[in-house]
Each structure stands twice: as C-alpha cells, then as structure tokens.
Amino acid sequence: MASEPETSCPALLPAGMMDLLPPHATFEAATVERLVAVFGSHGYERVKPPLLEFEATLLSGSGRALAPQTFRLMDPVAQEMLALRPDMTMQIARIAASRLAHRPRPLRLAYAGQVVRVRSSQLRPERQFGQVGAELIGSADVAADIEVILAAAEALATIGIGEVTVDLGLPGLVPLILADRSLSPAIAARMTAALERKDGSAVSDLSAHIGRETAQLLARLVAACGPAAEAMAALSAQPLPTAAAAALANLRAVITGIEAVAPQLTLTVDPVERRGFEYHSGVTFALFSAVVAGELGRGGRYRTMLDEDATGITLFMDTVLRAFPPPAMGARVFLPFGTSHEAGAQLRRDGWVTVAALSNAEPDERAAQRLGCSHCLMGGEVRPVVGGPSH
C-alpha cells in the first residue's frame, strides 16, 4: 500500500520569506513612518504604486535591468503577464511620466512598500523586504543629487543611525571609456567579472582586446577606489575621453556640495562598481553605517520613460532594522473585568496601551502577567505588575 504523502508544516514559508511578529511589526511600521516624514519635510509627496503591474510596463526601458529578479504570473482577467515588483523606483518613474506628467518639475515623490525578489543573496537573505525612498524627477542639476543624499542621511540620523558613509560611483564611466570599441560578449563578460572583483591584473590581461593603454587606464580606475579625496585625485590625473571627463566633473561637484553642508559624512568613491546600478546613467550612491553590516540604501541618476533626468534613493528596511536592538514590548495596563469604558478611554488618552479582561476567570495580576502587561489598574490606580515585562 502506498504511503500517504507527508503533510507540510502549516507554518512553513518559502525561503527568504518571514512573518514579522509583535513587537517587531509595530517597530518597523513606526520606523517607516518616521523615515517618510523626513522626506515629506523636504517636499517629497507620498505615492503608493500597486504590488503588481503588467510585465510589459514594469520591465520596459530601464526596467529591463530588473527582469532577473522579477516574479511573473498570468493575469486570469486580462490574459497578460504580470510582474511582482522587485523594486519601486521604476514604478515611481512611471507615475511621474503618466499620472503626474502635468505636474511642474522638478517633481518630488516619496514612497514606502514591500518588494519581492526571485533570489536572495549572502548579504540579503530576505526575498521580501520593505523599501522607503524618495525620487526627484525633472532636474539635471547636481544640486538634486546632493539634496537626495543629504535627505537620506538626515532620515537615518532621525531614527538614530549615525556614522554614515556614502559610497559614490560612476557606473557609466567604463562604458564611456570603451564607447568606441566593440567587445564580443565573451570579452565583455570577462571585463565585467574583473571589474566586479576589483581585479586590476585581470583587467590588464585584456589589453589584447581593448588596447594596452585602455587596459592600463581601467586598471588604474580599479586601484582608485577609496576615500573621496584620494580617489578623486587619482581619477583627475587620468587621461579620460571628453564624455568620461564630464561625468567625473559631475561626481566632483556632488562631493564638493556634500562636504560643504555635511562634513560629518564619510565619502568614498568606487568608479567601476556597477552591481545593482544597471539602470543608472550618472552619479550613484550607496549608504552604509558602522553600526550595521550591509547597504542601508542606494540610489543615483537614471532616465524616466519620458527621458527626463531623475535621481533618487531607496532605503532597505531589512538592513535599517538590523541597526537596532530587538524592540521591547511597550508599557501595557491590564483592565480588570468590569472596568468602565470611560476609565479605559482616559488611560488611552493619557498614552497607555490597554488590555481589557474578557472575564473574571482568574486573578487580575495573574492575568496581567500572562498577557504581558507591565501594569494593572487596581482600585482606580495604575500599578506595576510584579514579574511583568518591566520587572
């Protein structure tokens, strides 16, 4: 007789997915709102795009770079393929180019929501996580990049994350240097792998395909990664094509602007980093802090579907939340069975969280302890619970 198939655990979730339980879910929600409020104070208006969009829309134009991380499914109504967003930036760009195309520029938009990705990574094991961000659309001025970076650093400081490092990059620099060369897919793949590994020797080994001088130049760019002052000095000494030199000048202007306003920020430069910046077209930035491992956020220059200049920043809530110790349950007062509605309402107006007894089946203090209450209403007074969460 064939054995019955094992029943899967009802609590089992797909890899990279998790339930967020009390008090963590409350803490995340409150942190999201504080971050969005900081962007709002700079004039960024909040929008809320849908979780699903038509694949042809979400993954068009610059959005094609998101295809490897995108879940797809068939819409039984429209009979067309849908895409579950792996990132929200392109959705904001779509809103700006369609629903808000009539609004004056520059347009400032903020957002918060969940994204889902096909694959996790060693640094980001979660496949679903929250994003909070801001996009500034319709300005080519370096002041826009500076504003976005400083607003993000301010938002992180507001929730208690300091010692922020901003790693600036120019993912388009190498393509500009190689613009007049046609590389085979195999050589292009070798070049990309060498740059991702920051392997100057492997770059030099490609001299037969890209020319000795170009290979040496790219190897020097790899070596130029590091603190902003030293990196920019090394980059400024390189013989760059006109377009690449103009891109470097933009980067220099962004650094100068940040240093003038926020000298406490640590600035580094990586002129060859492209991973995660596939749809970006100018200066990019990633935010880190000494208090937590991994990227707190990233962003940079890109083009919208209306070919508008845009720049923005996305903060990753999975990393942001790891910067804090586990949240504790807040003060909660137990209301014995029969407590008047007005008494409970007054406590809530005073800032308490109340937990009301639904029967008098057990002693009040025991029920308060069992339900995780730190205090109990006794004889009209709020008193600490012996052995409660705060003891």
N, C-alpha and C positions, 0 to 999 in steps of 0.2 A: 504494500500500500504506500502510495507516495506521501511523503511528509508534507505537512502544511507549511507554507512559506512563513518565515518569521515576520511578526508584526513590528513595524518600525516604531521607535520610541516617539510618542506624540510631541515631545519637547525638542526633538532633533531638528536642527536648522541647517540649511546649506552652508558649505564652507564660506567663511567671510561674512556671514550674517549673524546678528545677535539681537537679543532682547535687551532693552535698556530699562532697568528696574528702579524702584524708589531707593534712595533719593536722587539717583544719578539722572533720571529723565527730567526731573524738575530743575536740577542744576544746569543741565545742558540747555533747556528752554530759556532759562533766565539769562544764561551767558550769551546765547544767540541774540536775544533782545537788546542786551547792553551793547553788543558789537554793532548791530544795525542802527541803534540810536546814535552812536558816534558818527557813522556815515551820514545819517539823517541830519545831524547838526552841521554838516558841511554842504547841505543842499542836495543830497542824493535821495531821490524819491523811490519808495519801495514798490517793486512789481512782483508778481507771482506767476511765473510760467507753469504750464502743466508738466506732469511727470512724463507723459508720452507725447510724441509728435510723429508726423509722417516721416518715414526714413528719408524720403527724397528731400525733405525740407531741412531736417536736423543735420544731415550729413552732406549737405551741399556746400560748395565753395570751400572756405577754410575749415568747415566742419568735417571734411573728409578725413582729417587727421585723427578724429575721434572714433572712426569706424572699428579699429581693432578692439576697443574697449566697450563696444555697444551691444547690449542685448536687443534682439529683434523678435517681433511676433506679428502674426497676421491679425488685422482688424476684421472681425466677422461682419461688421456693418459695412464698412467702405470697401472691403476686399482688397485692401492695400497693406503693404508692410509698414509697421510702426517701429519706432526706436525708443527705448527707455533711456532717458538722458544719463550719460556718464559724466557730464559737466554742464554748468548752467550758463557759461559765458556766451556761447553761440545763440542760446535762446534769448538772452538779453539783447544781443545784436539784432536778432530777427525782429523783436518787438520794436526796437528803435527804428528799424528800416521799414516797418509796415504800420503798425498801430499808432506809433508816435512819430511818424515821418514828418508830420506837420508841425511838431514842436520846435521852438527855436534851439539852435545849437550855441554852445556846447550843451549836450543833454547829460544830466547826471542821474543814474539809476542805481538802486541798491536792491539786494535780494538775499533770501535765505531759503534753503530747502535741502532735501535729500537727493543724492545721486547714487546710481548703481553701476558697477563696472564688472566686466566679464572676468577679469583676472585680478588677483591681489599681487602684492609684492612683498619682499622681505621686510621693507621698511613700513609698508602699509598693508597689513594682513586683512583689514576690513575691505569688503567689496561694496558695502553700503555705508555711507557716512554723510554728515552734513556739510554744507558749504555756506559761507556767508561772504558776500562780496559787493564790490562797487565798480561800476563801469562809467567812464567819462568819454562820451561819443561826440565827434564833430570838431575836434581840435587837434592840430598838428604841433602845437607849441610844447616845448619841453616842460613848461610850467604845469601841464596836465599830468605828466609822469610824476613830477615832484609832488604835486598835490595828492595823487593816489597813494604813493608810497608813504608820505607823512601821515595821511589819514589812517592808513592801516596800522602804522606804528603807534599812533595815538589810541586807536581802538584796542590794541593789545595791551598798552600801558594802562588803559582804563580798567581792564579786568584783572590787572595785576601781573602781566607778563612783561618783564623788562629785559635788559641786556640783549636787545635785538640786533641781529646782524642782517644787513641787506646785501645779498649777493647779486650783483648786476651783470648782465650779459648782453651779447650781440649775436644771437643765433644766425643772423643773416650775413655775418662778416665773412665767413669762409666761402659761402656761395658767391658773394660779390667778388672775392679774390679769384675764384675759379670760373667766373662768368664766361670767359672766352674759351673755355676748354670743354670738350665733350668727353665725359668719362663713361666707360662701359659700366653696366650695373654691377659687375663683379668688383671693379676698382672702386666705384662709389661706395659699395658696401664695406670694403676694406678700409677706406678713408673714414667712413662714419664710425666703424668699430675702433679704429686707432684714436680718433678724437674723443670718443666716449671714455676710453681707458686713460686718456691723457698720456698717451704713449708717443712721445716725440720721436723715438727711434723708428717705430713702425711707420710714422708719417714720412720720415726721411727716406725710408725704404721704397716709397712710391715715386721717387724722383724720376725714374724712367718713364713714368706715365704722366706726370704733371710738370716735369721740368725741375732741375736741381734747385734753381733759385726759389721757385714757388714752394717746393718741399721744405727748404730751409726756413722760409718765411713762416709757413704753417707750424713747423716745429718750434719756432721762437714764440708764436702765439700760444701754443700749449704751455710753454715754460713761463709765460707772463701771468698765469693765474695767481691770485693772491691779494693782499691788501691793496686798496684802491690806488693809493699814491704811487707805490712801486709798480703796480701793474700798468697804470696809465703812462708812467714814464717809459716803461719798456715798449708799450704799444706805440707811443708817439714817435719813437725812434725808428719804426719800421717803414719801409717804402711801400705804402699802400696805394692801390688804384684810387681814382678820384671818388667813386661812389663809396668805397670802403672807408676812405678818409673822412667823408661827410658823416657816415654812420658813427665813426669814432668821435667826431666832434659833438654829435648829439649826446653820446654817452658822457663825455666830459662835462657838458653843460648840465646834465642831470646830477652828476656827482657834485659839481660846484653849488648847485641850488640846494641840495640836501644838506651839505656841510654848512652852508650859511645859516640855515634855520635850525637844524637838529644835529649839532656837533657830537651829541652823545651817542648817535647811532654809529655802529661799526660798519664800514663799507668795504666789500671785497669785489673783485672783478674776475669773471671767468669768460673770456672772449670766444670760447669754442663750444660751450655747453649748448646742446640742442634738445636733449631728452625732456619731454614734457612741454616743449615750446614749438611744436611742429607747425602750428598755425600762426605763430607770431612773426611780425615783419620788422621790428625795430628793437629798441631797448627793452630788455626783460629784467625781471627781478624775482628773487625768492627770499623769503623771510625765515630766519632761524633765531633760536634763543639758546643761551647756555643752560636754561632750566629744563629743557626737554629735547629729546632726540627726534630728528625728522623735520620736515618742512612744516612750518606754521601756515604758509601760504605762498602763492606765486602769481605772477601776472606779467603784463607787458603790453607792447604795441601790437595791434592787428588791424585788419581791414574788415569792415562790415559788408553785407551783401549789396549795399548801395555804394560800396567803395569809399566809405567815409573813414577818416582816421579815427582810431579809438585806442584807449588804453584802460586797463582795469586790474583789479586784484581780487583773488579768491583766497579766503582763509579756510583751512581744513579743520573741521571741528574735532575730528578724531585726535589729531595732534594737539590742538588747543586744549582739549580736556585733559590730556595726559600731563599737562604742565601743572596740574593742581593735585593736591592730595585727595583721597576719596572723600566726597562730601558727607557730612554727618546729618542725621535726621534733625530737623529743627525742633524748637520747643512746641509741644502739643499739650493741651489741657484736656483732661477727661471730664466729661459732664455726666454726673450720676443720672440714673433713670428718673425722669420726672422733672429735671431742670427746666425752668421756663424758657420759652423761645427767646424772650427779650434778654434774659441773662446771657444766653449763648451769643446772641447778636451783639451785645455790648462788648463781650470779650473779643469777638472777631473785629469789631470796630477799633478795639484797642491794639490790634495786631496779633492776637493769638490765633493759632490753628486749633479748632475744637474737634473732639471726637466724642460723640454722644453715645451713651449706653442705650441699647435697644430693649433691655430688660433688666431686672434686678436679680438675676440668677446667681451672681457671685459678688463678693465684697468689692466695693468700689476701688480700693487701692490695688487689689489683686488684678482686677480687670484693666486698670490703668497700666500696670506693669506689663501685662500680657499683650496689650495693644500698642506698646512702645510709647506711651505718654510720659512726658517729663514732669507734668504737674497734674493735680486733680483739684476740682472745685469742691471744697469741704466747708460746710457751714457758711456759704456765701463768700469764702476767701479762696484764692488760688494758692495752693501749697505744693512744694516739691514732693515728688513721689520717691520714697526710699527705694533705692535699687533701680530707679528709672534711668533713661538714656543719659541724663546729665550727671549721674552719680557713679 
